[in-house]
Amino acid sequence: MNYWIDLSIEYANQRNYLDDLCSTLKALNSSLEILEEKSITYITQIEDVIDNTIQKYKSINNHSKQI
Protein backbone atom coordinates (compact mmCIF):
# COMPACT_ATOMS: atom_id res chain seq x y z
CA MET A 1 0.00 0.00 0.00
CA ASN A 2 1.02 3.62 -0.46
CA TYR A 3 3.05 5.14 2.40
CA TRP A 4 0.61 8.04 2.83
CA ILE A 5 -2.41 5.75 2.91
CA ASP A 6 -0.74 3.63 5.58
CA LEU A 7 0.04 6.76 7.57
CA SER A 8 -3.55 8.01 7.21
CA ILE A 9 -5.02 4.71 8.36
CA GLU A 10 -2.64 4.63 11.32
CA TYR A 11 -3.65 8.18 12.28
CA ALA A 12 -7.37 7.47 11.82
CA ASN A 13 -7.10 4.58 14.27
CA GLN A 14 -5.83 6.87 17.02
CA ARG A 15 -8.11 7.89 19.85
CA ASN A 16 -8.07 11.64 19.22
CA TYR A 17 -8.61 11.40 15.46
CA LEU A 18 -12.24 12.59 15.50
CA ASP A 19 -11.43 15.49 17.85
CA ASP A 20 -8.60 16.59 15.56
CA LEU A 21 -10.81 16.20 12.52
CA CYS A 22 -13.61 18.28 14.06
CA SER A 23 -11.28 21.10 15.09
CA THR A 24 -9.73 21.13 11.62
CA LEU A 25 -13.13 21.24 9.94
CA LYS A 26 -14.29 24.10 12.19
CA ALA A 27 -11.22 26.13 11.28
CA LEU A 28 -11.70 25.32 7.60
CA ASN A 29 -15.38 26.27 7.74
CA SER A 30 -14.69 29.69 9.28
CA SER A 31 -11.99 30.32 6.68
CA LEU A 32 -14.44 29.46 3.91
CA GLU A 33 -17.02 31.86 5.37
CA ILE A 34 -14.48 34.69 5.23
CA LEU A 35 -13.60 33.79 1.64
CA GLU A 36 -17.28 33.67 0.74
CA GLU A 37 -17.84 37.17 2.15
CA LYS A 38 -14.87 38.50 0.18
CA SER A 39 -16.11 36.78 -2.98
CA ILE A 40 -19.56 38.32 -2.61
CA THR A 41 -18.01 41.75 -2.15
CA TYR A 42 -15.80 41.24 -5.19
CA ILE A 43 -18.70 40.02 -7.34
CA THR A 44 -20.79 43.00 -6.25
CA GLN A 45 -17.98 45.35 -7.28
CA ILE A 46 -17.72 43.65 -10.67
CA GLU A 47 -21.48 43.98 -11.17
CA ASP A 48 -21.24 47.70 -10.37
CA VAL A 49 -18.49 48.17 -12.94
CA ILE A 50 -20.53 46.31 -15.55
CA ASP A 51 -23.63 48.38 -14.77
CA ASN A 52 -21.65 51.62 -15.02
CA THR A 53 -20.13 50.53 -18.31
CA ILE A 54 -23.55 49.69 -19.73
CA GLN A 55 -24.93 53.06 -18.62
CA LYS A 56 -22.01 54.90 -20.24
CA TYR A 57 -22.48 52.92 -23.46
CA LYS A 58 -26.20 53.71 -23.52
CA SER A 59 -25.47 57.37 -22.89
CA ILE A 60 -22.91 57.52 -25.69
CA ASN A 61 -25.21 55.57 -28.01
CA ASN A 62 -28.17 57.88 -27.33
CA HIS A 63 -26.01 60.93 -27.82
CA SER A 64 -24.72 59.68 -31.17
CA LYS A 65 -28.30 58.99 -32.34
CA GLN A 66 -29.24 62.59 -31.59
CA ILE A 67 -26.47 63.93 -33.79
C-alpha positions in Angstrom: 0.0 0.0 0.0 1.0 3.6 -0.5 3.0 5.1 2.4 0.6 8.0 2.8 -2.4 5.8 2.9 -0.7 3.6 5.6 0.0 6.8 7.6 -3.5 8.0 7.2 -5.0 4.7 8.4 -2.6 4.6 11.3 -3.6 8.2 12.3 -7.4 7.5 11.8 -7.1 4.6 14.3 -5.8 6.9 17.0 -8.1 7.9 19.8 -8.1 11.6 19.2 -8.6 11.4 15.5 -12.2 12.6 15.5 -11.4 15.5 17.8 -8.6 16.6 15.6 -10.8 16.2 12.5 -13.6 18.3 14.1 -11.3 21.1 15.1 -9.7 21.1 11.6 -13.1 21.2 9.9 -14.3 24.1 12.2 -11.2 26.1 11.3 -11.7 25.3 7.6 -15.4 26.3 7.7 -14.7 29.7 9.3 -12.0 30.3 6.7 -14.4 29.5 3.9 -17.0 31.9 5.4 -14.5 34.7 5.2 -13.6 33.8 1.6 -17.3 33.7 0.7 -17.8 37.2 2.1 -14.9 38.5 0.2 -16.1 36.8 -3.0 -19.6 38.3 -2.6 -18.0 41.7 -2.1 -15.8 41.2 -5.2 -18.7 40.0 -7.3 -20.8 43.0 -6.3 -18.0 45.4 -7.3 -17.7 43.6 -10.7 -21.5 44.0 -11.2 -21.2 47.7 -10.4 -18.5 48.2 -12.9 -20.5 46.3 -15.6 -23.6 48.4 -14.8 -21.6 51.6 -15.0 -20.1 50.5 -18.3 -23.6 49.7 -19.7 -24.9 53.1 -18.6 -22.0 54.9 -20.2 -22.5 52.9 -23.5 -26.2 53.7 -23.5 -25.5 57.4 -22.9 -22.9 57.5 -25.7 -25.2 55.6 -28.0 -28.2 57.9 -27.3 -26.0 60.9 -27.8 -24.7 59.7 -31.2 -28.3 59.0 -32.3 -29.2 62.6 -31.6 -26.5 63.9 -33.8 
